[in-house]
Structure formats: structure tokens, C-alpha cells
Amino acid sequence: MALSFKTDFDPHHGTTVDIATGVKRITAPNSGPYTFRGTNTYLIGSQSLALVDPGPDSDTHFAAIVSAIGERSVDAIILTHSHLDHTPLTARLKRHTDAPVYAVGPHKPYRVLTAAETEILSRSADLDFAPDHELANGELIEGQDWQLETVLTPGHTSNHAAFAIRGTDLLLSGDHVMGWSTTVVAPPDGSMADYLRSLDVLLARSETRYLPGHGDAIPKAQAYVKGLKTHRIMRERAIFEQVSKGVDSISEIVTALYRTLPATLHGAAGMTVLAHLESLMEAGKVTSVDAQISTASRFEVADR
């Protein structure tokens, strides 16, 4: 299916939006080219609460979350992953609620870093983040009237997880699946091969509506995920076609394949191309990818 993105999302910054019984959303005021209208924080439960993805260090967002909590207890603060648009309010909310923090684990790259990548990784990743409890696949987190199932979905980051809201058709998809755009998969933070495998994990599940980390709810989620997988496979084929024609730099591939993309997003496109090249390298089709994080990165082609 052709991908159709929903970009008319009204975030209602600072307002609690009802999504379903026992599910509310508050969107942080951190709009940007990579965060869309802002980071979504979800409150799960009616009697007691889980807070999913606290968001950026914003006084107004903190006040909105505290107001939404009211007099109820918070049983868990849960992170889908540890990028800096999701984690900063975690410590402040933990102090306010005395709730333990749950996540897959600290932030880590999916492969060994080069010297140049260490500094770049710190610009988007919370390298100091450490949960109180590290989650395993299928592990349940429970409150008085809610239950979340951990679904490991590495790809966007190595420590990314989605969370199925048991007893509903809803899945909190974090940044793994979003309705406003495809997900940035940027090595060494993320792995395209892992990302595609994680899409298959979601396709094997029954949830039909996704609540993403940015943007509006995604209806008919299974069809949408199939479309995402098809899009990624076609993109990888197009990149390999460029390689096969003798193109040997990421910047040239971005110019050829992302003609309508604003120049401000060419860096993200370059990261996606690098992720696909590393996926092709894993498959034995490309060798010796120069892993410097730059849209000018060069690589060699297997059997060209």
C-alpha cells in the first residue's frame, strides 16, 4: 500500500486529551522538524496511573502532567526509549510521584562507535539515563486498573520498546511507528535491519490502533505497518540500485532519491541512507561502509 501520512494533527499543548477509557495524552510544546508537534506523554489508568514518555524539561509540560495526575498515585514511569525529547522530565516526575522508572535499559549504540560518533550520539541521546527496572520482552507492568505488556522493538534505538495496553486494541508505539512521517533510523544509534525485524514483530500482533510518540493515533495499524515495511524495502532497493550504478557517497544518493525533501532534513535522510547501507552490508551486498556520521560518508560495494 502507498503510505499516507497524517500531518493535520492539533496537539492541544498543555491540555489533557482523552484517547480511550483510561488513556489520556498530553503533548509537550517542543515542536520541531524531528519532533513534529511535540512529544506525546500518555497517562494510562483511571484509579492509579502509568506515565509513558515524560518528555522534555518543560515547566509548562510538567505542570500539565501534574495537574492531570491530581490526587492519584503513579505506579510507574515508563520510557519507550532514551532520546532527549523523551527522557528529561523523568527525574523530576520521579521526585514528584516517587514512582519507579521502567525501560529496556540505558542508552547504547547497536554497534561499536567510531571516535567521531561518540560526540554526535550525545546530541540526541540521554547517555546518563538509567531505569530502576530493566524490562524484558513480554514483561508485564501493572497498576490498579491497567496492565502493559512490553514488546521489544529495537531499530530506532537499541533500547526501544512498544507497550500493548492489555484488554484493548491499543499499542503505544513510541518512535518505532508514527503516522506523520517515517521513523529516522540513524546509526550507530539505530539499526535498519533491527527496525525491519521489529516491524515483523508488530505485524504478528493483534493490536489495531497505535499511539505514537509524536503525532496522532494511527488507525488500521496493521495495514499501515505493512506499508512502512514495503516502503523501507523499496527504499533499500533504490539505494542498492544507486550503488550498483557506481554511486559511492551518501550525499549523492540523498540528492538522487530525496529530491522533494527540504534541505533542512537532508541530514536525517543521510542517516537513513547510512542505515540502509549498513543493512545491505549485513546482507553481504555492500562492504566497508565508512561509519563517520556525515552525509558525505563513502563506502565500497561488494562485487561491483
N, C-alpha and C positions, 0 to 999 in steps of 0.2 A: 504494500500500500504506500501511496505517497504521503510523506509527513506533512501534517497541517499543524502549525504552531498557534497557540492562543496567546496573543500579546495585548489584549484589551483588559487585562486584569486590574481591578481597582483594589489596592491593598488596604484602604481604610486605616492608615497608620495610626497607632495608638488606641485603636478600637478592637474590642473582642468580637470576633466573627464566629457565629455558630455554623459548624460544618455538619454535624450529626449529633445525635443524643450522646452526651458525654465527650464530645470532641469540639474544641474551640481553637481558633487560630488568631495570633497577633503578629502582624508583620512589622519588623523593625524599620526605622527610617534610614536605611543605608543603601538607597538605590544606587545603581552603577552598571557599567557595561557587563560585569561578571555576576552581579547580584540581582539584576533585573529591578523589580520594585522594592527589594529588600529581603532580608532573611526571615523566613516563617518560623515562629515559635508555636508549638502545639501544646495545649493543655488537655490531657486525657483523663477522664473520670468525672464523677459528679460529687461523690462523698469525700474521697481523697483523690490526690492528683499525681500524675506524672508530667513533668515538664520536658519536652523534647526540643533540643537545639535552642539554648538560651539566647544566642545571637550576639551582636556587637556590644561593646561597652558604651551604651547609650542611657543617659539618665531618664529620658522620656520612655524608652522601651522598658527599662527596669520598673518604672512607676506603673506602666500599663500592666505588666505581668503581676506585680504585687497586688494591684487593685483587683485583677481577675482571680487571684488566689483567694482573697478575702480571709475568712477565718478557717478555711480548710487546711488540713495537713497536706504536705507534699512528701510522698513516699520515695520518689526517685527523680533525679535529674539525669536525662539520657541524651547522649550525643550520637548522631549518625556518623560523624567523623570530626576531625580536628583541624579544619581550616579556620582561619582567623575571622571569618564572618559568622562563625557558629559558636565558638568557644568563649570569647572574652567575658561574658556575663556569668559564666559558670560559677566562679569562686564567690562572686557577690551574692548570687542566689543561694548558693550552698550555705553561706553565713546566715542569710535571712531565714532559710527554711530548715536548716540542719538536716537536709536530705543527702543521702549518698549519691555519688556520681557513677553512672554506668556507661561504658563504651567498650569497643573491641580491645582497645589498648592505647598506649601512647602513639604519637605520630611517628611513622617510619617510612622511608622510601621503599619501593618494591625491589630495588636493586642497589648495588654499591654506588656511592656518589663519586663524581669527579670533584676536584678541588673547587672548580668554579660553581658547581651546583649547590654546594653547602650554603653559601650566602644567599643564593636565589631562592632556595627552598624556604628559608626563614622569612621571606617576604609574604608568603601566603599561608604558611603552616604554623600552628601553635606547637613549637618544639618543646615547650615546658608543660604541656598538658599531660596529666596522668589521672586516670579514673580511680575511684575507690574500689571498683569491682570490674574486672575484665570479663567480657561476655564471650560465650561460645555459641556456635551455630545451634539454633533450636532452643536455646535457653529462654526460660520464661521470666519476666519481671511482672510482679503482681501488686495490686493495691486492693482497697476495699471492694471496688466495683469495676475493676478493669484488669486486663491481662494482655501483655505484649509479648509476642514471640520474636526472638532475634533471628534475622535472616542475613547471614554474611554475604555482602555484595562488594568485594574488593574490585577496584578498577579506577574509579575517580581518585581514591586513595586506597592504600593497602588496608587501612583500618575502618573502611566504610561498612556500615550495616543498615539494612532496612528493618522496619518493625511492623509486623502484622498485628492489627488490633483484633484480638480473638473475639468471636461472636459477631463479627461484622464482615463486610466485603472490602474493608479499608486496609491499605498498607501505606505506612509512612516511608516514602521512597528516598528521602534525603536529596542529595545531588546526583544520585545514580540515574534517576529518570525524572525529567522535568518537562512540563508542557509548553514552555515558552521558547525553548531552544534545545539543541543537543547539548550533551554534557562535555565540558572540557576534560580531556584526559591528557595530562601533561607529565611525561617522565621527568625526573625519577619518582615524582610523587605518585603517579598513576601508571597503570599498565593497560594497554588496549586489549591484549589477549585476555587478561583477567576480566576486563569490563565485558567483553563479549560472552565469556563463560558465565558471568553473573546475570546477564540478560537471560540466558537459558535457565538459570535458577528461578528467576521470576516467572518465566513462561510456564514452568512446571507447577506453579502455584495457582490457587483458585481466586485470589482477590481480583476484583474488577474495577476498583477505583483507588487511585493513588493520590496521596497528599505529599507534594514535593517540598523541598527546602526553599524553593523560590517559585513564585507564580501560583496560579490557580490549581484547583483539584483537576485530576485527569480522569475523565470517564472512559469507559471501554478500554481499560488499561492494557488488556492482553493484545488487542489489535494494535494499539499504539506501540507497545514494546516490540512486536513483530516488525512494525515499520522502522523502528530505530535500528533493529538488527540488520534489516535489509539495507538501510541507508549506510551503515558502517561498513558492511561487506562491499557494497558498490564503491564507496569511497576508497577502500583499501585496494580494490581492483584498479581504480583510476590512478591511484598513486603508483601502483606497480607498473601500469602502462607507461607512465612518465619515466619511471626508472628504466624500463625496457627500451625506451627511445633514446636513452643516453643522458637524460637529465640527472645531475648528481648533486644538486643543492636544494635544501628545503625552501629557500626563498623563491627559487624558480618554480617549484611545484605549487606553492601558495599562489603565485601570480597566475599560473595556468588554471588552477582548479577553483579558486575563490574570487572570481572576477567581480562579483557583486558585493563582496564583503567590505564594510567600511575599513579604511586603513588602520583605524584605532584597534581593530580586532585581528589584524594580521599576525600579531604576536601569539595570540591564542590559537589561530589557525596553524601557525608554525609548530606549536606544541602538539597539536593533534596529528599533524603530518609525522612528526618525530615518533609519536606513539604508534602510529600505523607502521612506520619503518621498523621499529623495534619488534612489533608483532610479526612482520614479514621476516625479520631476522630470526625470530624464534622458530618460524616455519622453514628456515633454511633458504629463503629466497633472496635475502639481502644480507651482506656481510659488512663488518667493520663500520657500523654507524658511529660517527663522531658525536659523542653524547654531550658536547657543550651545549648548554641551553641558549640557543641562538637561532634565529630564522635563517642564518647563513650557514648553518651546520651542513657538513658534507658527509657523504657516505659512499661505499663501494657496493657494487651489485654482484651477486653470485652468478657466475656463468653468463656474464653479459657478452 
